[in-house]
Amino acid sequence: MGRYPTGVSMVASKGSDGPVGMIVGTFGSVSLDPPLVSFMPAKTSTTWPLIEQAGSFAINVLSVEQEAVCRAFRGDHASRFAGEPWREGLTGSPILERAAAWIDCSIESVFDAGDHFIVLGRVVGLDSPNTKLPLLFFQGGYGSFSPGTMVTTEVDLPGNLAFIDYARPLMESLSRLADCECVLGKFEHKNMLIMASAGTRKDSKLSTLVGERIPVVAPFGRTAMAWAPEPEVEAWATSKGPEHRDRYKQMLSSIRQRGYSVTVEADQVSGSEASHALAVLDPGVESGSEGGTTTGTIHSITAPVINDLGAAEFVLGLYGVGKVAPELLEEATQALGAVTTELEHYLRKSAQPKGTTA
């Protein structure tokens, strides 16, 4: 079993003399309907009787920053919560503010299982307010993991799969450098297919968008449209009415001149037609146009991957960049430019007939 990594959770409850808790590696999801979870305390545990007496508990999925919480649980109950901010959940059970996720439960039932009990809890509330990676336990030590690239199952063409395989390590490296999420999209006729994603966003909007096909309607898709043929540009710029035409075309001109798009945080995309994907991917104001500047919180930096026809076949973006100093912004854009240049070279090379050279 030492070859099997496990998550690390604190099961906490409200005891008669204050909060009580125990560290477990046996937390698991049991059922969605009704919502049930489980954990398995040892029969020798002195904490489990206190939790059972309370009739409720909260599962706190520890983040990679909370290894010290595990060490604190070697002491008495009072010291276990010292220095760790927490609040009471719906059941009164302690919820750790820095946990990667929490699940508040009432005890549903308890089953005998050898030298352990199996405890079922009925979920009354849950949330994942933080984007830090979870803490893992493996072969006697604590650690975490680096999330790999997620790839959509909709991409079934060998050429696209080969392109993603080539882009994958570049995206992961870029995500680590900029400390945000790196997303690859493929521009299709009037749509953007989110093909792959690497890393995590810093904010609570973190969402797996891979596989979503999003209509390219102004201002979304601006980076691809900056290199599109004029008829497509005209249709895009007037998609929300002719009164927006000049402003959107000026935006595209600024992006093309700069070679990439930089958006700063602004009001979220609104309206009944605005999907969650649009709200996450494109709520910003273009820097250098529409009065935008790069002095605020940077939402995204996106650049095209130009094919041999001069069109943006793919768009590579950094999302959730945050507030960064000008020199760090320049470093991120240069790194993004270097990756898109390498991807363009691969794209053109792969498009050549076999037996020819660039």
C-alpha positions in Angstrom: 0.0 0.0 0.0 3.0 2.2 0.3 3.1 2.6 -3.4 -0.4 4.2 -3.4 -0.4 7.9 -2.8 -3.3 9.3 -0.7 -4.8 12.6 -0.1 -4.5 14.1 3.4 -7.6 15.4 5.2 -8.5 16.7 8.7 -11.7 15.4 10.1 -12.8 18.1 12.6 -15.8 18.3 14.9 -17.1 20.5 17.8 -16.3 18.8 21.1 -17.7 19.8 24.4 -14.4 21.4 25.4 -13.5 22.9 22.1 -12.6 21.8 18.6 -11.4 18.2 18.0 -9.9 16.7 14.9 -7.9 13.9 13.4 -5.8 13.4 10.3 -6.9 10.7 7.9 -5.9 9.4 4.5 -9.1 7.4 4.1 -11.6 10.1 3.0 -13.6 9.2 -0.1 -16.7 10.1 -2.0 -19.5 7.4 -1.8 -22.7 8.7 -3.4 -24.0 11.7 -5.3 -27.7 11.0 -4.6 -28.0 11.2 -1.7 -24.6 13.0 -1.2 -22.5 10.8 1.0 -18.8 10.7 1.9 -16.8 8.4 4.1 -13.7 8.1 6.3 -12.3 5.2 8.4 -11.0 5.9 11.9 -9.1 3.2 13.7 -10.9 1.6 16.7 -8.0 2.7 18.9 -8.6 6.4 18.1 -9.3 8.5 21.1 -10.7 11.3 18.8 -13.3 9.3 17.0 -15.6 8.9 20.1 -15.6 12.7 20.5 -16.6 13.1 16.9 -19.3 10.4 17.1 -20.7 12.1 20.2 -20.9 15.4 18.3 -22.9 13.7 15.5 -21.3 15.8 12.8 -17.9 16.5 11.2 -16.2 18.5 8.5 -13.7 17.1 6.1 -11.0 19.6 5.5 -8.9 18.6 2.4 -5.5 20.0 3.3 -3.5 22.0 0.8 0.2 21.7 0.1 0.8 24.7 2.4 -0.7 22.9 5.4 1.9 20.2 6.1 2.5 21.9 9.5 -1.2 21.1 10.4 -0.3 17.4 10.3 2.7 17.9 12.6 0.5 19.8 15.0 -1.7 16.8 15.4 1.0 15.0 17.3 0.1 17.2 20.3 -3.0 17.6 22.4 -6.4 18.7 21.0 -6.0 22.4 22.1 -2.6 22.8 20.3 -3.9 21.1 17.1 -5.8 24.2 16.0 -3.3 26.8 17.3 -2.3 29.3 14.6 -4.6 27.8 12.0 -7.5 30.1 11.1 -10.9 28.4 11.2 -14.6 29.0 11.4 -17.7 27.0 12.2 -19.7 25.4 9.4 -23.4 24.7 9.3 -23.0 21.8 11.7 -20.7 23.8 14.0 -17.8 21.7 12.9 -14.5 23.6 12.3 -13.7 24.6 8.7 -10.1 25.5 8.0 -9.8 28.8 6.1 -6.7 27.6 4.1 -8.1 24.1 3.2 -8.1 23.2 -0.5 -11.7 22.1 0.0 -14.2 21.4 2.8 -17.2 19.1 3.2 -19.6 19.7 6.1 -21.5 16.5 7.1 -23.8 15.0 9.6 -23.1 11.4 10.6 -25.3 9.1 8.6 -24.2 5.7 9.8 -21.2 3.7 11.2 -20.1 0.2 10.2 -17.7 -2.2 11.8 -14.8 -3.1 9.6 -12.0 -5.1 11.3 -9.8 -2.8 13.3 -11.5 0.3 11.8 -14.9 1.8 11.5 -16.4 3.0 8.3 -18.2 6.3 8.9 -20.7 7.6 6.3 -21.5 11.3 6.4 -24.4 13.1 4.7 -23.2 16.3 3.0 -24.9 19.5 4.2 -22.4 21.9 2.6 -19.2 22.0 0.7 -16.9 24.4 -1.1 -13.4 24.6 -2.7 -12.5 28.3 -2.0 -8.7 28.0 -2.6 -6.8 27.1 -5.7 -3.7 25.7 -3.9 -2.9 22.1 -4.8 -3.8 19.4 -2.3 -1.4 17.7 0.1 -0.4 14.1 -0.6 1.1 11.4 1.5 3.4 8.9 -0.3 5.9 6.3 1.1 6.2 8.0 4.5 6.4 11.6 3.3 4.3 14.6 2.3 4.3 16.4 -1.0 2.1 17.4 -3.9 2.0 17.0 -7.7 2.3 19.1 -10.8 -0.9 19.0 -12.9 -0.3 17.9 -16.4 -1.9 19.1 -19.5 -5.6 18.4 -20.0 -6.5 17.6 -23.6 -10.0 17.5 -25.1 -11.3 14.2 -26.4 -12.9 16.0 -29.3 -9.6 16.4 -31.1 -9.4 13.2 -33.1 -7.3 14.3 -36.1 -3.8 12.9 -36.1 -2.3 16.3 -37.0 -4.0 18.0 -34.1 -3.0 15.3 -31.7 0.6 15.5 -32.8 0.5 19.3 -32.4 -0.9 19.0 -28.9 1.8 16.5 -28.0 4.4 18.9 -29.2 2.9 21.8 -27.4 2.3 20.1 -24.1 5.8 20.4 -22.5 6.0 24.0 -23.8 2.7 24.9 -22.2 3.6 23.3 -18.9 6.9 25.2 -18.8 5.2 28.5 -19.7 2.6 27.9 -17.0 5.2 27.4 -14.4 7.1 30.5 -15.5 4.1 32.8 -15.4 2.4 31.0 -12.4 -1.0 30.9 -14.1 -3.0 28.7 -16.5 -1.9 28.2 -20.1 -4.7 27.5 -22.6 -4.5 26.4 -26.2 -7.4 27.1 -28.5 -8.0 26.2 -32.2 -9.7 28.7 -34.4 -12.4 27.1 -36.5 -15.0 28.9 -38.6 -16.9 31.1 -36.2 -15.8 29.0 -33.2 -12.9 28.5 -30.8 -12.3 25.0 -29.6 -10.4 24.9 -26.3 -8.0 22.0 -27.0 -5.7 21.8 -24.0 -4.9 23.4 -20.7 -1.8 23.4 -18.3 -1.4 24.7 -14.8 -3.9 26.4 -12.5 -5.3 29.9 -12.2 -4.7 32.0 -9.2 -8.3 33.1 -8.7 -11.5 31.3 -7.7 -12.8 31.2 -11.3 -10.5 28.2 -12.0 -12.5 26.0 -14.3 -11.8 23.2 -16.7 -12.8 24.6 -20.1 -11.1 22.0 -22.2 -13.4 20.6 -24.8 -15.7 23.6 -24.9 -16.5 25.1 -28.3 -17.2 28.8 -27.9 -18.8 31.0 -30.6 -16.4 33.8 -31.8 -18.5 36.9 -31.2 -16.9 40.3 -30.5 -15.0 41.0 -28.4 -14.2 37.3 -27.8 -11.7 35.8 -30.3 -9.9 39.1 -30.8 -6.5 37.5 -31.1 -7.5 35.1 -33.9 -9.5 37.8 -35.7 -6.6 40.2 -35.8 -5.1 37.9 -38.4 -8.3 36.9 -40.2 -9.3 37.8 -43.7 -11.1 41.1 -44.1 -14.6 39.6 -44.8 -14.4 37.6 -41.5 -13.1 40.7 -39.6 -16.0 42.8 -40.9 -18.6 40.2 -39.9 -17.0 39.9 -36.4 -16.6 43.7 -35.9 -20.3 44.2 -36.6 -21.6 41.1 -34.8 -23.0 43.2 -32.0 -24.2 46.1 -34.2 -22.6 48.5 -36.7 -22.0 51.1 -34.0 -19.2 48.9 -32.6 -17.4 48.4 -35.9 -14.8 51.1 -35.7 -13.9 50.4 -32.1 -13.4 46.7 -32.6 -11.4 47.2 -35.8 -9.1 49.6 -34.0 -8.7 46.9 -31.3 -7.7 44.4 -33.9 -5.2 46.8 -35.4 -3.6 47.4 -32.0 -3.3 43.7 -31.4 -1.8 43.0 -34.8 0.7 45.8 -34.5 1.8 44.6 -31.0 1.7 40.9 -32.0 -0.3 39.8 -29.0 -3.3 40.8 -26.9 -3.2 41.9 -23.3 -6.4 42.4 -21.3 -6.9 44.0 -17.9 -9.6 43.2 -15.5 -13.0 44.8 -16.2 -16.7 44.1 -15.8 -17.6 40.5 -16.4 -19.3 39.5 -19.6 -23.0 39.8 -18.9 -26.3 38.9 -20.6 -28.3 35.7 -20.8 -26.2 34.5 -23.8 -22.9 34.8 -21.9 -21.6 31.3 -21.1 -19.4 30.5 -18.1 -16.5 29.9 -20.5 -16.8 33.5 -21.9 -17.0 34.9 -18.4 -13.8 33.2 -17.5 -11.9 33.6 -20.7 -12.8 37.1 -21.9 -14.0 39.6 -19.3 -11.2 42.0 -19.8 -10.6 45.3 -21.6 -7.9 45.4 -24.3 -4.7 47.2 -23.1 -3.9 50.1 -25.4 -7.4 50.4 -26.7 -10.8 51.2 -25.1 -8.9 53.2 -22.5 -7.2 50.1 -21.2 -3.8 50.2 -19.6 -1.4 47.5 -18.2 -1.2 49.1 -14.7 -4.1 47.1 -13.2 -4.7 43.4 -12.8 -3.7 41.5 -16.0 -6.4 39.1 -16.9 -4.9 37.5 -20.0 -2.0 37.6 -22.5 -2.8 35.7 -25.8 -0.8 35.3 -29.0 -1.6 33.7 -32.3 0.1 30.7 -33.9 0.2 31.6 -37.5 0.0 29.0 -40.2 1.6 29.1 -43.7 -1.5 31.0 -45.0 -0.9 33.9 -42.6 -4.0 33.1 -40.5 -4.1 32.4 -36.7 -4.9 28.7 -36.7 -4.3 28.4 -33.0 -4.3 30.9 -30.1 -2.1 30.3 -27.0 -2.9 32.3 -23.9 -1.9 32.9 -20.3 -4.9 33.4 -18.0 -5.2 34.7 -14.4 -1.8 36.5 -14.7 -2.7 39.0 -11.9 -0.9 42.1 -10.8 2.6 42.0 -12.1 5.4 44.5 -12.4 6.1 45.8 -15.9 9.4 43.8 -16.2 7.6 40.6 -15.3 4.9 41.3 -17.8 7.6 41.8 -20.4 9.2 38.5 -19.4 5.8 36.7 -19.7 5.1 38.2 -23.2 8.6 37.4 -24.4 8.2 33.8 -23.2 4.8 33.5 -24.8 6.2 34.9 -28.1 9.1 32.4 -28.0 6.7 29.5 -27.6 4.3 30.6 -30.3 7.2 31.1 -32.7 8.4 27.5 -32.0 4.9 26.2 -32.5 4.6 28.1 -35.8 7.9 26.5 -36.9 6.5 23.0 -36.0 3.2 23.8 -37.7 4.8 24.8 -41.0 7.3 22.0 -40.9 4.5 19.4 -40.4 2.6 20.9 -43.3 5.4 20.2 -45.7 5.3 17.1 -47.9 7.6 14.3 -46.7 11.1 14.5 -48.2 11.2 18.3 -48.3 13.1 20.6 -45.9 12.3 24.1 -44.6 
